[in-house]
Amino acid sequence: MLVTGGSGFIGAWCVIELLKRGYAVRATIRDLRRAEAVRSMIATEVDPGDRLALVETQLTEDRGWTDAVQGCTCVLHVASPLPPRQPRDARELITPARDGTLRVLRASAAAGVRRVVMTSSVAAITLTPALPRPDPLTEEHWTDPQHPEASPYARSKTLAEQAAWAFMRENGGDMTLTTINPVVVIGPVLGRDYSFSVQVIERLLRGAAPGLPRLGFPLVDVRDVADLHVRAMSATQAAGERFIATGRFLWISEMADILRARLGPQARKVPTRPVPNWLIRLATVFDSSLRFITPELDRRRNYSSEKAQRLLGWTPRPVEDSILDCARSLIRHGAV
């Protein structure tokens, strides 16, 4: 089995899940000088022994992909750029996400890979042109890349997934594709190098904001996302399907309540006061990085994971447990 982006938050947990189930795994990383650090990170959850091989590849280069997929029956394509700030030029995200996906698919088809499971995002679902806005959103919906609220990240995930499905229609042959579309992914981190999505918990623990904006997200545990990837890899009925990975929606104030209730003194810096929407909008004048969240103020988006539960028997764990495990791991690794 090949996992692309094996050092990333979701990718590393996919490697762990596969190793726990007895598979031999090959994982791509951007720099082999990090190989020992990645192996040590994986070893905190499962002994990789001689069942884990690490290879160097880049989403922006053809080099290495033929060797990476050689002999693999399945590929979990997890690697994709997720920056802490949205770039001014959307092509900085779109090009590596879309072209990297096509590189993986071309190499996989040539190598006789049976199934590719690709990590997409609900960002490729959320901004549908359908009116009235569907509630909940399902796998039938697609983001319009030209939507005025579409961030560079949302456009990159949408265009990369659309390119993948177009490739499969024209060149897939006997290979099948499944995509996983997670919401905001939290859960235990494996080190100091963790995903941007975890920063909502990190910033609450550090007291990085003066208060709690009226902002919320549906959340899902990274371990459940990895489990869904592996289920989709092996299930016949997953071929040609998209699956949303989501748990409950929580407002940031509710996340803060959970941290204070469960962590006690370790949550002493978690804010308690609400921040009015007008103040967040005013702050964008001084901090442009806040502009991408202002359309989400006071907005609740609901997604359905009914399809994943029905077809693949997938069940997400309680979101309260995920928040607590995420927080404790951040504290353990000295991130807060």
N, C-alpha and C positions, 0 to 999 in steps of 0.2 A: 504494500500500500504506500502511496505517496501522499504526503501532506505538504502543500506549499505554504510558506510563511510559518514554518514550524517554531520560530522563536516568538511569535506574536501571542497575544492574549488568548484568542480563540484557537489559533493553530496549535499552541502548546498543549492546551487541554484536549484537543482532538488526538494529538500524539499519545497523551496519557491514556485516554479512553481506549484507543486501539491496542496499546501495549497491555493494558489490564485485561483485554479480551483475548490476548494470546497472539496477536498479529505481529509479524515483522514489519517494521516501518522505516521508510526513507523519508526524510524531511528536508526541505530546502530552507536555507538561510542566506542572507545577503553577504555575509563575510565569515569565512571559515575560521578566522581568528577568534570568533565567539563560540566555537564548537564546544569547548569544555564547559564554558559557562552555561550553554543551553542544556547540555547533558546533565549538569549538576542541578539545574532548575527542574528538569523532568524527574530526576531521581528523588526529589523531595516528596513525590507522590507515588512513584512506581520505579522499580529497578529496571533500567533499560537493557542491562546486560549487553549481549551482542546482537540484540534485535532492533537496535536503532542505528541507522546510518544517516549522516548529515552531509549534504552536498550544497555547493555554492551556486546560486543563480540570481538573476535580476529580472524583474518584470519588464524592464526597458531594453533587454538584450536577448538575442536568439541563443547565445552561447549557453550551453549546459542543459537545456531543456530535453534534448533527445536522450542524453544519458540519464537524466533524472527520472524519466518515465519508463525507461527500459525495463521490461520484465514485470511491470506493475499491472495488476488486474483492475484496480480502482484508484482514483485520484480524488482527494479532497482538496479543491482549490480554494484556499482560505486567504492567501496573500492579496492585500489590496491596500492602497494608501489611505490612512485616516489621520489627518494632521490636527494639531491642537487649535489651529486657526484656519479659517477659510482663506485660500489664496485669492489675490485680485484676478489672476488669470485662471479661469476654470480648467484650461488645458493642462495645468500642472497636475491635476487629479485625473481628468478624463483620459488623457493619453496613456499613462501607465496602467490604469484600471482596465480600459478597453483593450489596448494592444497586448497587455500582459495576459489577459484572459484568452485572447485568440492564440497567443503563443502556446499556452498550456493545452488548449483544445487541439491545435494542429499536431503538436508532438504526441498527445494522447491517442488521437485517431491513427496516426502513423504507427504507433507502437502496439496497437490492438487492445487498448484499454477497454474494459467492458462498461464501466460506469464512471462518470465524473459528477461529483457533488460540489457545487459552487456556492460559496458564501456570498449572498447578495445582501439586501437590507430592506426594511420596510420603507426606507427612503425611496425605493423604486416602486412603491405602491401608494404612498401617502397623498401626493398631489395629483389625484385623478381629476380629469375634466368633468366627470360625471356629476350631474346636478339632479336633485339635491345631493349633498355630500353623503356617501354611504356610511352607515353606522350599524355594525362595525365594518371596517375595511377587510377585504378578503384577498385571496390569491388571484381573484379575477380582475383586480384593479391594477392599473399602471400609472405611475407618475408621468405627467407631460413634461419632458425636459425643457420646454420653453415656458413653463409656468412662471409667472413673475416672482413667486416665492421660492423657486427651486434654487437651492444653494449649489455651489460647485460640487460639494460632496454628493448631494442628491442626484445631480446630473450625471456624475461619474458612475454611481451605482446603477442608475437606470440604463445608461447607454452601454455599460459593460454587460449587463444582463441581457439587454436586447440583442447585442452583438453575439452573445453566446447562443441564444436561441436561433438566430439567423444562421449562424455557422452550422448548427446541428441540422437544420432543415436542408441545407445544401451539401454538407460534407460529413455528416455524422456517421453514415454507414451503420454498422452494427453497434456502435457505441451509443449509450444513452446518457442523458443529462438530467440532473435534479438540482433545483436551487433552494437554498435555505435563506429566509428573509427574517432576520432577528430584529427585535426592537432594541432599546438601550440595554447593553449587556454589562452586567455587574457580576460579582462573585469573588472568590478568593484570588488574589494576585499571587504570582510565583516569585516575584522579586521587585526591585525598584523600577524596572522597565515595564510599565503596564499601560493598558489602553486608555486613550482619551475618554472613553465612555465611563471609566471608573472615577473620573475626577469629580463627578457630582457628589460622591460619598467623601472623597478626599477633602474637597473644599468645605464641606459641612464640618468635618472633624477638625480642620485647621481653623475654623472660624474665619475663612478667607473673605466672606461677604458680610456686610454690616447687618444683613437681615435676610428674610426669606421671601423671594419673589413669588408671585402667583404663577408658578410654572410647574408643569408636571410631565411625567413620561410613563409609558408602560415599560416594565422591567422584566428581564429574563436572566436566569443564572447561566454563566458561561459553561458550567458542567452540563446543564440541560441542553444547551446549544450543541456542545460536542456530542452528547448522546444522540441528538436528532440527526446530526451528520452521519453517524455510524449506522443508525437505523435506516436512513435513506440510501446509504451505500449498498446495503444488502437486501433490501426489500424489492421484490419484483414490481409491486404496485406503485413504487416511487418513481419509476422511469417516466420521464417527460413531465414531471410535476413540480410545482412550487409549493413550499411549505412555510407558513409564518410561524416563527418561534416567539411566543409572547406569554408573559404572566400578567399580573394585575397592573392597572394604572395607579400611580400614586402622585399626589402633589408633593413638592419638595418639603412643605411643612409637615406632611405625614412621615416622610423619610426621617426628618429631624426628630419627630416624636419617638419613632422606633429606636433611633440611636440613643436618645436620652434615657428611654425606658430600659433598654437592654444593656447599655454599657456603663451606666452610672457615671462615676467621676471621670472616666476616659472620654466622655462626651461633654465635658464642661465647657468647651469652646463652641459647641454647636449653637448657632443663633436661635433666638426665640421670637424675635419681633418680625412681623410682616413688612415687606417693602412695597409701597404702592407702585402701580404700573407706570404712572407718570414720571416717577423718579428714575426707573430703569430706562425709559425712553430718553430722558434728559441726559443720563450718563453716557448714552451712545455718542453724544457730541464729543466727549473726551476719550472714550474707549470704543473704537470702531468694532472690536471683536464681539461686542454685545449686540450688534445689529442683527445677527442671524437668529437671536432668540426672541426678539421683540414680537414677531408675528405669532409666536407660540404662547404669549402671555394670556392667561385666562382661557386657554383653548385645551380641550380634552379630546384626544384622538383614541379611538378604540379599534382594536384589531382582533380577529378571531383565529384561534389555533385549533378550531374544531377539526379541520382537515387532518392535521398532524396527529391529533389524538385518535381520530376515527380510523385512518388508514395505517398508521404506524404504531399505535398504542403508546404514544408519547404523552407524558404528564409532567408539567413543570412543578418544581418544589415551591413551597410557600415563599413569597417574596421577602417576608420578614427574616427568614433564615439566610437568604442570599445577602441582604443588607448587612446583617450581623457578621457573617463570614467574611464579607468584603472588608468591613471595617476592621475586624480583628487581624486580618492578613496585612492590611496597610500599617497598622500599629506594629505588628511583629517585624515587618521589614523596614521599619524606621521611616516610612514615607510621611508620617504625620507625627 
